[in-house]
Amino acid sequence: MKRPRSLKHLPLYVQILAGMILGVLIGITALSLHGEQLVTDWVKPWGNLFIRLLQLIAVPLIFVTLVKGVIGLKDIRRFSQLGGRTLLLYLIFITVAVIFGLTLGSTVRPGKLVNPEIASTLQVKYESSISEKTTAAAQVQSNGPLHFLQEIVPANIVEAAANNSTILQVIFFAVLLGVAALLVPPRQIRPVVWLFDSLDAIIMKMVSLIISTAPIGVTALMAALVTDFRGDLSMFSALGMYALTVIVGLLIVMYLFYPIVIHCFSHTKAKDFLRALYPVQLFAFTTSSSAVTLPVTLEAVTKKLGVSHETASFVLPVGVTVNMDGTSCYQAIAILFIAQVLGIDLTLPQLLTVLLMTVLSSIGTPGIPGGSYVILAMVLTSVGIPPEGLALIIGIDRPLDMLRTAVNVTGDAVVACMVDKK
């Protein structure tokens, strides 16, 4: 007779879902017993601690991953030829995905389904954060349309690294450092390569440890969320519409945008491409990992689509690290959803910041389930949205994560076909 599996041996997404349900039950119980203050004093702090851990790891994660990724190209000539073309296509795809996500989120506006009274309560709750964002937005507008370009370059990298809202400056420094390293003879930077390889392994382990606490954080955050919303069901209808918006957006990218690109910019027929990638998409959907899916993607692209092994062996591994079309589209919708629920109207400068941050930080998204939480918390902070808003979406993230992984690997294959076009 098999022994029942303990909770810690269940998949992380099951633990997170269980935590979400438990948090809702705790919140409902607290409301029925008028124990809202008890939840605020003794339960919510554990959720806030989880959010702070995500914020803690954001800067080192982005910096180390970006430097390692750029140095990993090894040769500046390869970077400028095959690498430059590949990265340009990946960045174009990510940009299109973010713009589409922002457009879809702004059109559907799922967060507006929340009861206005509840939204007003949350606005009061986060009044200081929203006020700071409004002041910052006014200051940006008064500085002129191109001032944001000036702000990308840090005057002091240590000062920039000490503030999650200036992470764009850290990204600029990391890319500059990586490109400069490519211009130095390999033997001279070998110790630096070893250092960043080691740091990357350590940082990824730290991310895994932090994500492993997600069930506890979700339980605490959901309990606080239910008491904040006073059991109002409009939040759950808004959440359902948010999930539907993300799913529709990702399916459009995967089954409309990609086939059009394949038809126009490669020698591969869209029908053949989709037939060859279907098993890859299914595998990616099941595993939620682009890295684990890489061997399957490589085989499909080379054997079924006729892409040369030389091209595929470079483009696809880079895509696992850099290309996050599905993740970028999802993050754009998620940010708008959280802002809408909290009653925050993002101005054009803030939307532009979301675009730039999502595109550039996608390179640093950890290739593990739940890794996008770190990046999402960082982007929320950069535009002044309280990162506690993650509690609104984290409980239903697992199925969305599975679908966006399928989109990510499909985008990798599209770029491989385009780069290999003779």
URFEN-V617526 format. One record per backbone hydrogen bond with DSSP energy under -1.0 kcal/mol. NH is the residue of the N-H (numbers start at 1). CO is the residue of the C=O. If there is no record, write none. Layout:
BEGIN
NH|CO ; NH|CO
END
This chain:
BEGIN
9|6 ; 10|7 ; 15|11 ; 16|12 ; 17|13 ; 18|14 ; 19|15 ; 20|16 ; 21|17 ; 22|18 ; 23|19 ; 24|20 ; 25|21 ; 26|22 ; 27|23 ; 28|24 ; 29|25 ; 30|26 ; 31|27 ; 32|28 ; 33|29 ; 35|30 ; 39|35 ; 40|36 ; 41|37 ; 42|38 ; 43|39 ; 44|39 ; 46|43 ; 48|44 ; 49|45 ; 50|46 ; 51|47 ; 52|48 ; 53|49 ; 54|50 ; 55|51 ; 56|52 ; 57|53 ; 61|57 ; 62|58 ; 63|59 ; 64|60 ; 65|61 ; 66|62 ; 67|63 ; 68|64 ; 69|65 ; 70|66 ; 71|67 ; 72|68 ; 73|70 ; 74|71 ; 75|73 ; 79|75 ; 80|76 ; 81|77 ; 83|78 ; 84|79 ; 85|81 ; 86|82 ; 87|83 ; 88|84 ; 89|85 ; 90|86 ; 91|87 ; 92|88 ; 93|89 ; 94|90 ; 95|91 ; 96|92 ; 97|93 ; 98|94 ; 99|95 ; 100|96 ; 101|97 ; 102|98 ; 103|99 ; 104|100 ; 105|101 ; 106|102 ; 107|103 ; 108|104 ; 109|105 ; 112|109 ; 113|110 ; 114|111 ; 119|115 ; 120|116 ; 121|117 ; 122|118 ; 123|119 ; 124|120 ; 125|121 ; 126|122 ; 127|124 ; 130|126 ; 131|127 ; 132|128 ; 133|129 ; 134|130 ; 135|131 ; 136|132 ; 137|133 ; 138|134 ; 139|135 ; 140|136 ; 141|137 ; 142|138 ; 147|144 ; 151|147 ; 160|156 ; 161|157 ; 163|160 ; 166|163 ; 167|164 ; 169|166 ; 171|167 ; 172|168 ; 173|169 ; 174|170 ; 175|171 ; 176|172 ; 177|173 ; 178|174 ; 179|175 ; 180|176 ; 181|177 ; 182|178 ; 184|181 ; 188|185 ; 193|189 ; 194|190 ; 195|191 ; 196|192 ; 197|193 ; 198|194 ; 199|195 ; 200|196 ; 201|197 ; 202|198 ; 203|199 ; 204|200 ; 205|201 ; 206|202 ; 207|203 ; 208|204 ; 209|205 ; 210|206 ; 211|207 ; 212|208 ; 213|210 ; 214|211 ; 217|213 ; 218|214 ; 219|215 ; 220|216 ; 221|217 ; 222|218 ; 223|219 ; 224|220 ; 225|221 ; 226|222 ; 227|223 ; 228|224 ; 229|225 ; 231|226 ; 232|229 ; 237|233 ; 238|234 ; 239|235 ; 240|236 ; 241|237 ; 242|238 ; 243|239 ; 244|240 ; 245|241 ; 246|242 ; 247|243 ; 248|244 ; 249|245 ; 250|246 ; 251|247 ; 252|248 ; 253|249 ; 254|250 ; 255|251 ; 256|252 ; 257|252 ; 258|253 ; 260|256 ; 261|257 ; 262|258 ; 263|259 ; 264|260 ; 265|261 ; 273|269 ; 274|270 ; 275|271 ; 276|272 ; 277|273 ; 278|274 ; 281|277 ; 282|278 ; 283|279 ; 284|280 ; 285|281 ; 286|282 ; 287|283 ; 288|284 ; 293|289 ; 297|293 ; 298|294 ; 299|295 ; 300|296 ; 301|297 ; 302|298 ; 303|299 ; 304|300 ; 305|300 ; 307|301 ; 312|308 ; 313|309 ; 315|311 ; 316|312 ; 318|314 ; 319|315 ; 320|316 ; 321|317 ; 322|318 ; 323|319 ; 328|324 ; 329|325 ; 330|326 ; 331|327 ; 332|328 ; 333|329 ; 334|330 ; 335|331 ; 336|332 ; 337|333 ; 338|334 ; 339|335 ; 340|336 ; 341|337 ; 342|338 ; 344|339 ; 351|347 ; 352|348 ; 353|349 ; 354|350 ; 355|351 ; 356|352 ; 357|353 ; 358|354 ; 359|355 ; 360|356 ; 361|357 ; 364|361 ; 365|362 ; 368|366 ; 371|368 ; 373|370 ; 376|372 ; 377|373 ; 378|374 ; 379|375 ; 380|376 ; 381|377 ; 382|378 ; 383|379 ; 384|381 ; 385|380 ; 389|386 ; 390|387 ; 391|388 ; 392|389 ; 393|390 ; 394|390 ; 396|393 ; 397|394 ; 401|397 ; 402|398 ; 403|399 ; 404|400 ; 405|401 ; 406|402 ; 407|403 ; 408|404 ; 409|405 ; 410|406 ; 411|407 ; 412|408 ; 413|409 ; 414|410 ; 415|411 ; 416|412 ; 417|413 ; 418|414 ; 419|415 ; 420|416
END
